[in-house]
Amino acid sequence: MNSPVKRENAAADRVSHFPKHIREEWVGRVYVYACVALLVVTIFSIVWFIASKGLTPFVSGAIRIQDLLTGRVWKPEGEPPLFGALPFLAGSAYVSFIAAAIAAPFGFCAAVFMTQIAPKVGRRVLQPAIELLAGIPSVVYGFVGLSVIVPFLRDTFPGQGFGILAGSLVLSIMILPTVTSIATDALSTLPAGLKEGSFALGATRWQTIYRLILPTTLPSLLTGIVLGISRAFGEALAVQMVIGNAPHVPTSLLQSAATLTSIITLEMGNTVGGSLHNNTLWSLALILLVMTFLFVFIVRLLERRAKR
Amino acid sequence: MKPKITDRIATGVIIGIAGIIMAILAGLIVYLLYRGLSHISWHFLTSPPQSFKVGGGIGPQLFNSLYLLVLTMIITVPLGVGAGIYMSEYAKANKLTGFIRLVVEVLSSFPSIVIGLFGLLVFVNLFHMKYSLAAGALALTVFNLPLMVRITEQALRGVPREQKEAGLALGLSKWKTIQSIMLPMAFPAIMTGTILAAGRVFGEAAALLFTAGMTTPKLDFTNWNPADPHSPLNPFRPAETLAVHIWKINSEGRAPDAPEIAAGASAVLIIIVLLFNFGARMLGRAIYRKFTATK
């Protein structure tokens, strides 16, 4: 009576008679789940492909990982070729930290202005202005750096104008929106009673900001700064245009230098795929990738602190 | 007396810094327009660039940028909206959702050059797309997806709960409720965000150096057959965008008037970005007014 064939038919029958809203629901679910699955697949393939390419020079034994990280000489065409990436690591670290050091006070003041001093002017004028700064393409920043900041530095200080300082100045404007928007979020979600209590005690606005608001929001402010550093670390073209791209560890702010990103942009196109030089550039990309993970990790830690 | 003076000074400094930021932005835009506008002409906007002679234009680059933007948005919007719907409506508060959030966060913090290199490995080499618009559009999709997901999620979260409950109470399936009640409500916010994202994509260059390439074949703008290598519509031809062009002439331009071309092209780029920004705001406001019937 209950033969397999019959049961199968019944099952098929049930499928085709699924009420319309259940079928609809399934179509929708499959669609959104597929989109999310694609996101996850994308990230894993990015990590997989960059890592497998970037690890080749170490796996084949051509370079030792500590030589890449601590070597001070980058001479891929030399005899023997030398692949020391320390100059680029130093360059990337210098420009992004200095950029963040410039952008942080500016961003904090802008945020205080928008939330504590003149919220109306802030919302109508400063906020859109900062959003616009975020929208300006990086090559345009590079162009302005090249035609304004570099000549200015060349005329004011000794040297060519290209270098760490030029790169940091350009980057600091580029990351200002990141720092500002996170600081603004943190300041505007502060409980109102906190501020009023402080005023009631007779504290001035600056005392309240400096002694109360700043310490309370510090983890969020740091989050903004770390995100800014992270952006600056990965920025490629604007920096490449103004930093000068000389592969040595810089000893002064005015000296020309190179970053991980700038050296990848410059040399990737001019090397033959599969050569040691080319593969080592992929290792530099892998370092960038690892740094990104590190920054995300730090941001997560800070966010956990901020929530408490 | 002293704390009051410090308060005054600090307030002054903060207002001063806010003023400086405004001045930087104004200075940037005025400078770019001042340097560039005099160089912009119909000829400049439509003619191809010259390598060694004076008088090159940015016609093909401008077209490439716009076409690439359209291609990217065709791929990104459905994917990003789908994943955004998942994040706001289907994701449960568990470890998997936390993981997916982490994925979105990491994806949005990848440097664009890393995404460009990934595009070079996978789309250009592995899938044999060569340097092409298609490879560029896919790389930009990776770059743009996290943004799109966030925009959609926030827009859907902005829809009042009662709207959703009313739909479910009428016996609609969850998907139908999302599709015909929540998405239309969230549409203005998604639209605004999408245009802002488009502005960002328009100026992106680092991810395109190694995917869409740094050259453009001779284009025949009367040939609209997408399979022809000289047709501007062919998605499998290399395409240098406006932003890439600006970078290229600044770092290795050999034309005698390279600085002027860079200035003109930067002005065009900034004008388009400004249009995107203001356009997004105005359109968002207009649609919102239409949908909510407020004046």
Chai-1 contact restraints between the chains, C-beta under 6 A:
chainA,res_idxA,chainB,res_idxB,connection_type,confidence,min_distance_angstrom,max_distance_angstrom,comment,restraint_id
A,H21,B,S173,contact,1.0,0.0,6.0,A-B,restraint_1
A,E24,B,S173,contact,1.0,0.0,6.0,A-B,restraint_2
A,E24,B,W175,contact,1.0,0.0,6.0,A-B,restraint_3
A,E24,B,K176,contact,1.0,0.0,6.0,A-B,restraint_4
A,E25,B,S173,contact,1.0,0.0,6.0,A-B,restraint_5
A,E25,B,K174,contact,1.0,0.0,6.0,A-B,restraint_6
A,E25,B,W175,contact,1.0,0.0,6.0,A-B,restraint_7
A,G28,B,W175,contact,1.0,0.0,6.0,A-B,restraint_8
A,Y31,B,G82,contact,1.0,0.0,6.0,A-B,restraint_9
A,V32,B,G82,contact,1.0,0.0,6.0,A-B,restraint_10
A,V32,B,I85,contact,1.0,0.0,6.0,A-B,restraint_11
A,V32,B,Y86,contact,1.0,0.0,6.0,A-B,restraint_12
A,V32,B,Y90,contact,1.0,0.0,6.0,A-B,restraint_13
A,C35,B,L79,contact,1.0,0.0,6.0,A-B,restraint_14
A,C35,B,G82,contact,1.0,0.0,6.0,A-B,restraint_15
A,C35,B,A83,contact,1.0,0.0,6.0,A-B,restraint_16
A,V36,B,A83,contact,1.0,0.0,6.0,A-B,restraint_17
A,V36,B,Y86,contact,1.0,0.0,6.0,A-B,restraint_18
A,L39,B,A83,contact,1.0,0.0,6.0,A-B,restraint_19
A,L39,B,V103,contact,1.0,0.0,6.0,A-B,restraint_20
A,V40,B,V103,contact,1.0,0.0,6.0,A-B,restraint_21
A,T42,B,V142,contact,1.0,0.0,6.0,A-B,restraint_22
A,I43,B,V103,contact,1.0,0.0,6.0,A-B,restraint_23
A,I43,B,L107,contact,1.0,0.0,6.0,A-B,restraint_24
A,I46,B,F118,contact,1.0,0.0,6.0,A-B,restraint_25
A,F49,B,F118,contact,1.0,0.0,6.0,A-B,restraint_26
A,F49,B,L121,contact,1.0,0.0,6.0,A-B,restraint_27
A,F49,B,V122,contact,1.0,0.0,6.0,A-B,restraint_28
A,F106,B,I17,contact,1.0,0.0,6.0,A-B,restraint_29
A,C109,B,I14,contact,1.0,0.0,6.0,A-B,restraint_30
A,C109,B,I17,contact,1.0,0.0,6.0,A-B,restraint_31
A,A110,B,A18,contact,1.0,0.0,6.0,A-B,restraint_32
A,A110,B,I21,contact,1.0,0.0,6.0,A-B,restraint_33
A,V112,B,I14,contact,1.0,0.0,6.0,A-B,restraint_34
A,F113,B,I14,contact,1.0,0.0,6.0,A-B,restraint_35
A,F113,B,A18,contact,1.0,0.0,6.0,A-B,restraint_36
A,L126,B,A18,contact,1.0,0.0,6.0,A-B,restraint_37
A,A129,B,M22,contact,1.0,0.0,6.0,A-B,restraint_38
A,A129,B,L25,contact,1.0,0.0,6.0,A-B,restraint_39
A,L133,B,L25,contact,1.0,0.0,6.0,A-B,restraint_40
A,G135,B,G199,contact,1.0,0.0,6.0,A-B,restraint_41
A,G135,B,V273,contact,1.0,0.0,6.0,A-B,restraint_42
A,G135,B,N277,contact,1.0,0.0,6.0,A-B,restraint_43
A,P137,B,G203,contact,1.0,0.0,6.0,A-B,restraint_44
A,P137,B,A243,contact,1.0,0.0,6.0,A-B,restraint_45
A,P137,B,L269,contact,1.0,0.0,6.0,A-B,restraint_46
A,V139,B,A205,contact,1.0,0.0,6.0,A-B,restraint_47
A,V139,B,A243,contact,1.0,0.0,6.0,A-B,restraint_48
A,V139,B,I246,contact,1.0,0.0,6.0,A-B,restraint_49
A,V139,B,W247,contact,1.0,0.0,6.0,A-B,restraint_50
A,V140,B,S266,contact,1.0,0.0,6.0,A-B,restraint_51
A,V140,B,L269,contact,1.0,0.0,6.0,A-B,restraint_52
A,V140,B,I270,contact,1.0,0.0,6.0,A-B,restraint_53
A,F143,B,N250,contact,1.0,0.0,6.0,A-B,restraint_54
A,F143,B,A262,contact,1.0,0.0,6.0,A-B,restraint_55
A,F143,B,S266,contact,1.0,0.0,6.0,A-B,restraint_56
A,L146,B,N250,contact,1.0,0.0,6.0,A-B,restraint_57
A,T204,B,P3,contact,1.0,0.0,6.0,A-B,restraint_58
A,T204,B,D7,contact,1.0,0.0,6.0,A-B,restraint_59
A,R205,B,D7,contact,1.0,0.0,6.0,A-B,restraint_60
A,W206,B,T6,contact,1.0,0.0,6.0,A-B,restraint_61
A,W206,B,D7,contact,1.0,0.0,6.0,A-B,restraint_62
A,W206,B,A10,contact,1.0,0.0,6.0,A-B,restraint_63
A,Q207,B,P3,contact,1.0,0.0,6.0,A-B,restraint_64
A,S230,B,S109,contact,1.0,0.0,6.0,A-B,restraint_65
A,G234,B,P111,contact,1.0,0.0,6.0,A-B,restraint_66
A,A236,B,I113,contact,1.0,0.0,6.0,A-B,restraint_67
A,A236,B,A206,contact,1.0,0.0,6.0,A-B,restraint_68
A,L237,B,A205,contact,1.0,0.0,6.0,A-B,restraint_69
A,L237,B,A206,contact,1.0,0.0,6.0,A-B,restraint_70
A,L237,B,W247,contact,1.0,0.0,6.0,A-B,restraint_71
A,M241,B,N250,contact,1.0,0.0,6.0,A-B,restraint_72
A,T261,B,I113,contact,1.0,0.0,6.0,A-B,restraint_73
A,A285,B,V114,contact,1.0,0.0,6.0,A-B,restraint_74
A,A285,B,L117,contact,1.0,0.0,6.0,A-B,restraint_75
A,L288,B,P111,contact,1.0,0.0,6.0,A-B,restraint_76
A,L288,B,V114,contact,1.0,0.0,6.0,A-B,restraint_77
A,L289,B,V114,contact,1.0,0.0,6.0,A-B,restraint_78
A,T292,B,S109,contact,1.0,0.0,6.0,A-B,restraint_79
A,T292,B,F110,contact,1.0,0.0,6.0,A-B,restraint_80
A,V296,B,E105,contact,1.0,0.0,6.0,A-B,restraint_81
A,V296,B,V106,contact,1.0,0.0,6.0,A-B,restraint_82
A,V296,B,S109,contact,1.0,0.0,6.0,A-B,restraint_83
